[in-house]
Amino acid sequence: MDSRRRFGKYKVEREVLDEERLEELSQRKTYSDIHPPLTKQLKESFRCTVPKLKRSLVSSFPVLYWLPKYSVWDYGMPDLISGISVGIMHLPQGMAYALLASVPPVFGLYSSLYPTLIYFIFGTSRHISIGTFTILSIMVGSVTERLAPDVNFTITNGTNVTEEVDIAARDLYRVQVAAATTVLGGLIQVFLGVVKFGFVGTYLSEPLVRAYTTAAAAHAVVGQLRNNFGVSAKRFSGPLSLIYTLVDVCSKLPQTHLPTLAVSAVTMTLLIAAKELNGFFSSKLPVPVPVELITIIAGTLISSYAHLRSNYSVSVVGEIPSGLRTPNMPNVSLFGEVIGDAFALAVVGYAMSISLGKTFALKHGYKVDSNQELVALGLSNVAGGFFQCFSVCASMSRSLIQVTTGGKTQMAGLASALIVLVTILKLGALFQELPKAVLASVVLVNLKGMFKQYSDIVTLWRSNKTDLVVWLVTWVSTMLLNLDLGLAASITFALFTVIFRTQLPTYSVLGNVPSTELYVDMETHREARQIPGVTIFRSSATVYFANAELYLEALKEKSGLDITKMIVYKRQQEAKQKRREKRAERRAKRQAKREKLAQTAARNVSVLPDLFVEDEAGCCTEMSMDGVIAEKEQQRWSEKENGTVFVIPPSPRTLDGHCRWEYLKGGDPDCSSLGWMSELQDGDTTTLGSSSEDTLSRDLERVSLGSLGKWTWDIHSIILDLSTANFTDTVAIKMLKNIFQDFSEIDVDIYLAGCQGELILSLKSIDLQFDCHDNPLNLLCSESVVEQLERGNFFSETITKGNLFASVHDAVLHCLNNRGATSPPRFDPSAVSVVENSDSQNCRLFQWELKGCFVSEPDQQHKTLTSSASQEIQNRRLGRG
């Protein structure tokens, strides 16, 4: 069997398409066809019809969509079995995570009941289980203990004059703090959902979330150590609270309550063994064994019959009130103190829920509305806060149980809520003797999966170092700054990594893959070939204010044209040329004056033929002095210019008669090493040392010593591939405008490739106007940009749709067709020579060859003129002319 991969082939033969031709072929719709008028849109938005009302109700209340279609025969039994399994898990986790939130265990059961019922109505995911979650419980616990520490509720015992904590008053106030935080967080979620900010959860990348949950698990472990060891350690808040708490727990380890430690050790051992066996036999078991529930029941029975509270002073759950609580208004005065924590809870809870919801939706083939999920989760928290619940979200462990046990719809969530309701109404009092050490052990064992996430360090080290840095910074900041500040610092750092990567992107010059229309980085692909005369420049990031200057510097480096120094040098040479012209004009005036004096003297001689000897001698002396002065001045200018350069023009003058500057590259980037020359008409020859006043002499004087053979330049077009840019700003636009203007001075055409819509809108907003000869504005844009250009009146007589192309390849073909024939030709070395006098003693001959992409030999007339002019130059400089 042939193991080689077989690739399909295709062959397309078409004309080079500009935008006009593309619109003709594709029949692009007009803007009015796609976008109706604003009045029509407003009228349509306010129109109320039965189908529109039905869609609005179904989108706001998803239960109205799937409940009428619910099949009891197909989904009833799987949902019931799944709901019972999840409800059994709700009981131990609700009571255990209530300890993490620093509230009585019964409020964990409330948090497993009310939010689930609300999500049943408004949620769009069919498989996630809403209720208590480890990370959110820890975050709520940090808020409650910060605002309601034990020291604020100490009372003095009148019998032995000792201070004790009023547990009832403390727990009551902590419940109020947790409820206020939950309501405020829910309102934030509802607001974000209404304004369609469902994408806010995407700012929490997977490395950030995994590192954050790993550090939060460490906070949970330290927070439960006091229950496992039976010590009364303090809980600190704020930065470094984890270290302070850990130090306080370690300092009180000598006071460990041994019976409590024994209960914790036995419970953790049995839980770990049972979970391992459960995982080993999971493929053979129809339903996972509820080991947590069995552990809680066993712990309660043992504690009741062994009287652990009275005989061994083991701390137990205590009184669990039967029945449901009436809704209460949250303490609004606490909103100002918990707004930061509420926002963190809203973002983290939503990120956890939407990630699980989208995962299960993709697996089972349905769609989850991110904005509606945000509203559903927010309403669940708001309603739960009125019933003294703390913040909830989707739980990964319970959601996996719901899926693996065959759950099909949210009816499974309703069934789990009924299990919790029965427990609260009838079975709550049975768990009053449950040791808190058992619940703490359940928490620690359930955190085992989060501690496995430390293996991400090795994985990210091998795959992506930037994500590894995000992971480590998130972990360190969360460990040291607490959960709220740690999350803010982590998100800020993650965003800075994005900015940093856009500031230091990869700049590359693209080459063509032979026999294809594809263009790849020439540095990383051996077979990529550069297009003759064309440079395709690409940045891997968006061009904006933070990297605009770096983009320009990279363009100079990659193209080999330091345009800034070239222009500076040009300005200096132009100023120098003006000074030379003024000096030549003064010399001409002096020469005319001398000629006039000579003519006057000649006339006087004819009138007065007899002269005294003294007068004749004086006249001769004056004429002799004038000749000496003229000779010295001519010698001084010859020594100062110290060189003669002859060049052949690569192309004739432009139609408007102006000369065009051509720059040469390849040497020292200093201004002193940059050469430039002017285009001349065919057949024009002269020398630098000549004092002739014709225009050709002045043009040739512009040639610098940089044109003596060290630099060649063969670029006539540069294509800026902006396909990676999805936005731009005024700084980037000014930079692009300067690129157009600067490179036009050296006759290089600039093209923009792959422009997105907003980029073109920004370009048209700054009124780019260029001369059609000096600044050809050629744009390659996606079709979505064209309508924006039309609406912005971007097109004119000089910028038409003929300047837009369908692809980069079309632009390359356009460049080759238009500029290929006029690219810098290759000259015969013998045809171009430079004679430089050094110390007026000997001469050296330099040969210069301009290497172009398209070889175009000069015609015979150029060669003849060049040879004769070169001979004339040498004769003049050697004194034979």
BASEMI-761451 format. One record per residue (C-alpha): residue in one letter; x, y, z negated. Coordinates in pm, whole numbers, plus 50000, padded with zeros to 5 digits. Example, Ala and Ser with C-alpha at 12.3 -4.5 7.8 and 13.67 -1.06 7.14 Angstrom:
A512304955049220/S513674989449286/
This chain:
M500005000050000/D501385033850096/S501935053449774/R502805085849949/R500365114149911/R498415122450224/F497585158750284/G494875172050510/K495765197150775/Y493955225550937/K494755249051220/V493185283251263/E493745305251563/R492265339851547/E493025375951619/V494555399851369/L491575413651183/D491275448651055/E488265459550855/E486305472051153/R486665439051335/L485995419251019/E482735437750955/E481745431551313/L482335394251280/S480905389550930/Q477985413750963/R478605429050622/K475555443250455/T475295480250388/Y475385494850040/S471665502550046/D470915466250130/I472825453749829/H472075481349580/P468545495249579/P468025531649483/L468135541249116/T464465550749109/K463525516649242/Q465715499648982/L464135519448698/K460685512348829/E461475475448851/S462965474448501/F459875490248343/R457415469748540/C455665443348329/T454525411948506/V453535377948380/P456625359948519/K458895386748380/L457225385348039/K457555347748039/R461255349548122/S461825374947844/L460045353547587/V461855322047691/S465255339247681/S464535354147339/F462925322747197/P464635292947364/V462505268747163/L459575278347388/Y461485264547683/W462555230247558/L459955221747294/P456975218647536/K459085194847744/Y460215174447445/S459675137147489/V459085119247159/W459465085747328/D462915094147475/Y464365117447213/G462395111646891/M464275082146742/P467825093546837/D467135128046693/L465695113246373/I468675090346312/S471105118346393/G469235142846169/I469265119245871/S473015113345915/V473765150445935/G471425158245643/I473265133245425/M476515151745508/H474895185145429/L474415175645063/P478025169944953/Q479475196245184/G476945222545082/M477655218244713/A481425214844764/Y481755245244988/A479725265544740/L482695261844508/L484885276844780/A482485306344800/S482645309744418/V478875306144378/P476825278744207/P476485246144412/V472745249944465/F473345280244685/G475315257844917/L472175237044960/Y470175268445033/S472765277745298/S472245243645459/L468465248445479/Y467285283145583/P469835291445857/T469225257546019/L465505264846050/I466165299046206/Y468675285446454/F466145258746556/I464015286946700/F466615310446852/G469595288446934/T470485275747281/S472895247747188/R471385213347139/H474195196346954/I475835219446700/S474975217146330/I474535250846160/G475355253245791/T478245257445550/F481755257445691/T485115256045516/I486715287345658/L483695309745612/S483195297045259/I486795305945176/M486355340645328/V483165346345127/G484935334144814/S487705359744861/V485085387444875/T483075375744574/E486125371344355/R487545404744459/L484375423844372/A483345401944078/P486495390043897/D486265372043564/V487785401243375/N484705422243451/F482415397843269/T484275390142948/I482345390542622/T483585388542264/N482645358342055/G481555370941716/T482505338841536/N486215336641607/V486705370441777/T487735355842114/E486945367342464/E484815345242688/V483495349143040/D479775354843081/I479385328543354/A475685335043414/A476145372543472/R479235366543683/D477555340943906/L474495362843948/Y476545392244069/R478675370044294/V475525357044458/Q474465392944526/V477865400844678/A477765369744897/A474195377145011/A474995413545095/T478075403245292/T476075376845478/V473255400645571/L475665427445693/G477645402045895/G474405389246048/L473335424246144/I476685429646315/Q476205397446511/V472685406946617/F473855441246730/L476715426746932/G474355401747091/V471785428047186/V474395450147354/K475765419647541/F479055417347355/G479075379747356/F482565379947504/V484045393647179/G484855358447067/T487205353947360/Y489755376447190/L490395348046949/S492685325147144/E492965288447059/P496475291346904/L495235320346692/V492135301546571/R494055269646492/A496755288446303/Y494125308646117/T492185277646012/T495415260645906/A496355289845681/A492775291945552/A492985255245459/A496025263645248/H493975290445072/A491255264845008/V493705239944859/V495185265744623/G491705277244528/Q490635241644433/L493735232444235/R492235246443916/N489245223143952/N491495193344023/F493825199743730/G491155213143495/V492975245843420/S491475280743394/A493715298643641/K493015333343769/R491995341044125/F493725371044279/S492685391544580/G494465412944833/P497905408144990/L500035380344840/S497025367544647/L497825332044753/I501285333944600/Y500025349844280/T497335323444239/L499735295144307/V502235308944057/D499505312243795/V498305276343853/C501845262743831/S502485282043509/K499465264743353/L500245229443469/P501405220143116/Q497815226343009/T496435201543266/H493275183843154/L494165147443205/P490605133043234/T489815158343507/L493065150343685/A492265113043665/V488795118643817/S490345138944100/A493035113044172/V490605083744180/T488105102644394/M490725113744648/T492205078644672/L488835062744735/L487785089444984/I490965086645188/A490785048645198/A487085048945290/K487605074545568/E490455054545715/L488345023045717/N485455042745859/G487635054746145/F489075020046205/F485655003846236/S483945033346404/S483585014846735/K481724986246561/L479485007546341/P476275022146489/V476355050646235/P479375063046035/V479275053945670/P478445085345461/V481415081745230/E481045116745083/L477455110344978/I478355076344833/T481215092644642/I478955119744499/I476295094844395/A478905072044237/G480555101344059/T477225113443926/L476275079043794/I479645073343628/S479605107943471/S476065102943340/Y476645068743184/A480175076243057/H479175110542923/L482265126543073/R481125161742985/S480485155042614/N483165128842547/Y486045141342765/S485125177742830/V485055172543207/S483515202543386/V480295193643572/V477965211543814/G475415219843549/E471795229643591/I470385228443942/P467005245443958/S464275227144142/G462145244644402/L462825272944644/R463785308344557/T461765338144662/P463415361744911/N465125392044765/M466385424144920/P470195424344933/N472145450244740/V472595476945007/S475025496644789/L477605469144846/F477635473345224/G480325499845218/E482665477545018/V482215446245229/I481875459845583/G485375448845683/D484855413945545/A481435412045709/F482875420246049/A485575393846007/L482935368245908/A480815377746209/V483655373746457/V485145341846311/G481775325146266/Y480705333146619/A484015321446764/M483695287946588/S480095283046696/I480405293347061/S483525272247114/L481755241146987/G478545249847170/K480255254447506/T482255222547460/F479155201247403/A477175219647673/L479875212347932/K479975176047827/H476195170847842/G475385192948139/Y473475223248015/K474175260147968/V474725279947650/D473925317147652/S476755334247462/N474775365947388/Q471715346547271/E473975324947053/L475285356446891/V471745368246823/A470665333946691/L473625331346456/G473095366946337/L469405361146264/S470305329146079/N472655348445854/V470275377645804/A467395354945707/G469675333645492/G471005364245311/F467485373045195/F467325338445034/Q470745342144863/C472645321445118/F476245328245217/S477625330345570/V477205299945791/C478255288146137/A478615255546326/S480555227946150/M482825206446361/S482515175146146/R478715176146126/S478385184946495/L480495155046590/I478325132646372/Q475215146846539/V476595139046885/T478005104646807/T474805093146638/G472785101046950/G471345135546882/K469685150447190/T468125183447084/Q467805207246789/M465125184546647/A468075166746486/G468875199446304/L465265201746191/A465425166246054/S468645173945862/A467015204945713/L464115183445588/I466615160745409/V468145190945236/L464665204245150/V463665171644982/T466915172044785/I466345207544663/L462705200844564/K462985166244404/L466565153644379/G468535184144273/A468305177143903/L469945143043952/F473265159344042/Q473585180243727/E476175156543579/L478335156143893/P481945165543802/K483315195743982/A486555176344031/V484665152644264/L483445181644478/A486955196644483/S488335163144597/V485765161544876/V486945195844993/L490625186144990/V490085153845180/N487965171045444/L490805195645500/K493135167745610/G492315173745976/M493275210245953/F496665201945809/K497315180146112/Q497315212146314/Y500895218746202/S501865195946490/D500885224946716/I504285240146642/V506085212346827/T503575212347111/L503705249847163/W507505250047140/R507575227347442/S504785243847640/N504555281247564/K506845301447339/T504545331747338/D501635311447204/L503985296946946/V504885331846826/V501175340446806/W500595308546604/L503405315946359/V502535352646315/T498885343746255/W499805317346000/V502255339645813/S499975370145812/T496995349745693/M499005333145421/L500465365645291/L497795391845367/N494705371745276/L492005361345520/D490525395045620/L493735414445669/G495395383845816/L492745380846084/A493045417746175/A496825415446193/S496635383746403/I494235398346659/T496315430046680/F499495410546738/A497825388246998/L496705419147190/F500205433647166/T501615402247322/V499325407947619/I500475444147645/F504095433447608/R503745407947885/T502245434248113/Q505115457748034/L507695431648128/P506125412448414/T507915392848682/Y508735413548989/S509385394749308/V509905398849678/L507725375149876/G508795355050175/N506855335150426/V506605297450402/P507565285750751/S504675276550978/T502075289650729/E500385322150635/L501475318050271/Y503885341150091/V505835330449783/D508655343449567/M511915340849755/E513975336549440/T512105305349332/H511475289249671/R514355278649891/E512395276750214/A510755310950184/R511895334050465/Q511825371950457/I509825389150727/P512195409850946/G511875446550863/V509125440850604/T509455438750226/I506515424150033/F506735434449667/R504585419449395/S504205423849020/S502735396248807/A500765421148595/T498425450548634/V500105483748705/Y499115509948448/F500645536848229/A502705512848018/N504605497648309/A504255522848592/E507795535648554/L509145500248530/Y507225491448845/L508865519749036/E512335510348912/A511775474049009/L510635484749355/K513835504549400/E515915475049288/K514135448949497/S514015469949812/G517585482249769/L516515518149826/D517115541649536/I514665566549674/T515075591749392/K518795596049441/M518355595949817/I515945625049802/V518145643949557/Y521085639149790/K518995650450084/R518005682149903/Q521635689449822/Q522725683950182/E519915705650314/A520985733650082/K524565728650194/Q523485729650557/K521695762450502/R524855777150350/R526835764650651/E524395780450893/K524625813550710/R528425812250721/A528325803451090/E525995832851148/R528385856150966/R531285842951170/A529305848751489/K528565884451382/R532245890851309/Q533205875751643/A530645897651819/K531995927751635/R535555919551742/E534435915152100/K532645948352084/L535755965151947/A537815949452221/Q535415961852486/T535505996652335/A539285996352336/A539335985252696/R537106014152796/N539336038452608/V542366025152791/S540696030853124/V539876066653024/L543216073952859/P545816054053049/D548736070252870/L549196059252512/F551726067452254/V553976039352150/E552756041451794/D549096037951899/E549826008952127/A551755991551857/G548955997251609/C546395983651847/C548475953151912/T549025948651545/E545285950551480/M544485925651751/S547205902851624/M545865904451269/D542355896751393/G543665866151575/V545545854151267/I542485858551048/A540295839851292/E542835811651321/K543205808350942/E539465808250890/Q539015781751160/Q541765760850995/R540125765350652/W536775752450778/S538465723350950/E540265713150632/K537125717350424/E534945695550643/N537795670450680/G536115646250914/T534185639951231/V531345615151262/F529625604651581/V526445584051569/I524025571951832/P520335577651755/P518325545751693/S515255561251852/P514345594352017/R512795623851847/T509235621651732/L506525636251952/D506345667751745/G510025674451804/H511135670651444/C514155650851345/R513685621351111/W516075612650830/E517305576950805/Y518995564950489/L521555538050452/K521765513550164/G524155488050022/G526865506749838/D527335524949514/P523945539149408/D525555571849311/C524485601949512/S527995606449647/S527805572649818/L524425576749984/G524535583050357/W521975597750585/M521745609050940/S519335627051166/E517715613151474/L518885630451787/Q517715632152140/D519315608152383/G522615620852510/D523275647452244/T526905647352127/T529055671351927/T531525672251638/L531425684051282/G534455705951325/S533005724951617/S531735759951554/S529095756851825/E525765771451731/D523465747351907/T521025726551705/L522785693751772/S525905705351595/R523955715151286/D522135681851288/L525335661951309/E526765681751022/R524125665450805/V525815631550833/S527585624050505/L530565602250429/G528145574950325/S527615566250691/L531185554550742/G530305517750751/K529435506350397/W525635506850421/T523015491850647/W519255493950619/D516695474350811/I513365480550631/H510585498450813/S507565486950607/I506925478650240/I503775460050132/L502815463949766/D500855432949672/L498385444949406/S496275413549398/T497145409349029/A495835444048940/N492325444948800/F492405481148682/T494555512148703/D494865546548547/T495985581548640/V499635574848562/A499765545048795/I497885564049063/K500355592849050/M503175567949073/L501645552049383/K501095586249534/N504745594849479/I505765562149643/F503785571249954/Q505255606249968/D508865596849890/F509205567150120/S507565586250403/E510565609650400/I512765580550503/D510205567950755/V509125536850560/D505445527750581/I503795517550252/Y500915492550246/L498705482749953/A497625446349947/G494855430049749/C493415461549590/Q490515456249352/G487455478349330/E488415500349038/L491845506849186/I490355520849505/L487885541949308/S490825556949121/L492745562849443/K489875582149600/S489345602349285/I492735619849308/D492205631549667/L495075614149844/Q495725633750163/F498685625250383/D499975636150717/C499215609750976/H502815608551095/D504705610350767/N502385591650529/P500465562950687/L498105551050416/N497495514850505/L495345495150263/L494625458150233/C491505453750026/S489005427349942/E485605432150099/S484115443549768/V486335474249781/V485175485950123/E481735497250010/Q483325516949727/L485605533749978/E482625542950192/R480695557449899/G483755577349794/N484245593050140/F487685577850152/F487765573250528/S488675602150755/E490205608551095/T493635598750968/I492515570350738/T490115547350918/K488985511750871/G491635502551123/N494135507750838/L492525480150630/F493305443650687/A491745410850590/S494875395550433/V498535401150367/H499375379850665/D497305402350890/A499205432150755/V502535415550824/L501525408651182/H500375444551213/C503745457151089/L505655435251331/N503495445351626/N503665482651552/R507165487151413/G509035456651532/A510065472451863/T511185504751698/S513115489151416/P516745499651371/P518695484551662/R521985466751645/F524785487851789/D527945477951961/P530815484451717/S532825499951994/A530035524052073/V529925541051733/S533105554351582/V534075578351309/V537325597851315/E538475611850983/N541525634350947/S543495628750631/D545925656750540/S545915666850907/Q548785642350973/N547235610551102/C543835597451189/R541965565751092/L539275549051302/F536185534251130/Q533625512851303/W530025511551184/E527345486651281/L523695491551189/K522215456951148/G518505455151217/C515985427251204/F515105430551570/V518245434051785/S517775461252043/E520965469752228/P521355506552329/D520975514152693/Q523865521452925/Q523295558852906/H523795558052530/K526985537952566/T528395561252835/L527555592152637/T528995576452325/S532295567852489/S532745601952648/A531695620052334/S534055599452121/Q536965607952353/E536045644852342/I535915644151964/Q539335628351936/N540835652752187/R539455682751998/R540615670651659/L544075661751794/G544455695451966/R544075683152324/G540525696252387/
